[in-house]
């Protein structure tokens, strides 16, 4: 398993967390997602190779927020 951390800006509530989790969850190979609006932290776990950074950034953008590698 490989976990990659990101910092997400713009989240303020549970709805924000669900939106990010939903979009990132569509990325192939993702097995676990931890996201916190309070801290702005997003951790994405995959079974094998690390998740593609560009895919996560695009998914977070699709949810309406911005992210960068932590």
VMD Tcl script that draws the C-alpha trace (Angstrom):
set ca {
  {0.00 0.00 0.00}
  {1.10 3.52 -0.76}
  {-0.36 6.66 0.82}
  {0.06 10.08 -0.75}
  {-0.79 13.31 1.11}
  {-2.29 16.49 -0.30}
  {-3.38 19.85 1.07}
  {-6.83 21.00 -0.03}
  {-8.01 24.59 0.22}
  {-11.58 25.84 0.22}
  {-13.26 23.06 2.22}
  {-15.40 24.20 5.14}
  {-17.81 21.38 6.02}
  {-18.83 17.72 5.80}
  {-20.40 18.32 2.40}
  {-17.02 19.52 1.12}
  {-15.36 16.37 2.43}
  {-17.97 14.15 0.76}
  {-17.55 15.96 -2.57}
  {-13.78 15.49 -2.53}
  {-14.08 11.86 -1.37}
  {-16.57 11.11 -4.14}
  {-14.42 12.56 -6.94}
  {-11.12 11.11 -5.71}
  {-12.82 7.75 -5.18}
  {-13.38 7.48 -8.92}
  {-9.62 7.27 -9.58}
  {-8.60 3.75 -10.54}
  {-6.59 1.92 -7.88}
  {-7.64 4.08 -4.92}
  {-8.41 1.88 -1.91}
  {-8.83 4.43 0.89}
  {-9.41 8.18 1.23}
  {-9.10 10.31 4.33}
  {-10.14 13.95 4.06}
  {-10.63 16.66 6.69}
  {-12.17 20.08 6.11}
  {-10.88 21.20 9.50}
  {-7.22 20.58 8.64}
  {-7.35 20.66 4.83}
  {-5.60 17.30 4.71}
  {-6.29 14.64 2.10}
  {-4.62 11.23 2.14}
  {-5.08 8.85 -0.76}
  {-4.09 5.20 -0.41}
  {-3.56 2.79 -3.29}
  {-2.87 -0.93 -3.29}
  {0.27 -0.66 -5.42}
  {1.92 2.26 -7.16}
  {1.38 5.78 -5.81}
  {-1.67 7.59 -7.12}
  {-1.07 9.95 -10.04}
  {-0.77 13.45 -8.60}
  {-2.39 15.01 -11.67}
  {-5.42 12.73 -11.32}
  {-5.95 13.74 -7.70}
  {-5.53 17.44 -8.46}
  {-8.05 17.15 -11.31}
  {-10.54 15.26 -9.12}
  {-10.30 17.84 -6.34}
  {-10.74 20.60 -8.91}
  {-13.83 18.81 -10.26}
  {-15.22 18.82 -6.70}
  {-14.75 22.61 -6.64}
  {-11.59 22.95 -4.54}
  {-7.85 23.26 -5.08}
  {-5.13 20.91 -3.93}
  {-1.38 20.57 -3.92}
  {0.96 17.80 -2.81}
  {1.68 18.05 0.92}
}
mol new
graphics top color blue
foreach p $ca { graphics top sphere $p radius 0.5 }
foreach p [lrange $ca 0 end-1] q [lrange $ca 1 end] { graphics top cylinder $p $q radius 0.2 }
display resetview
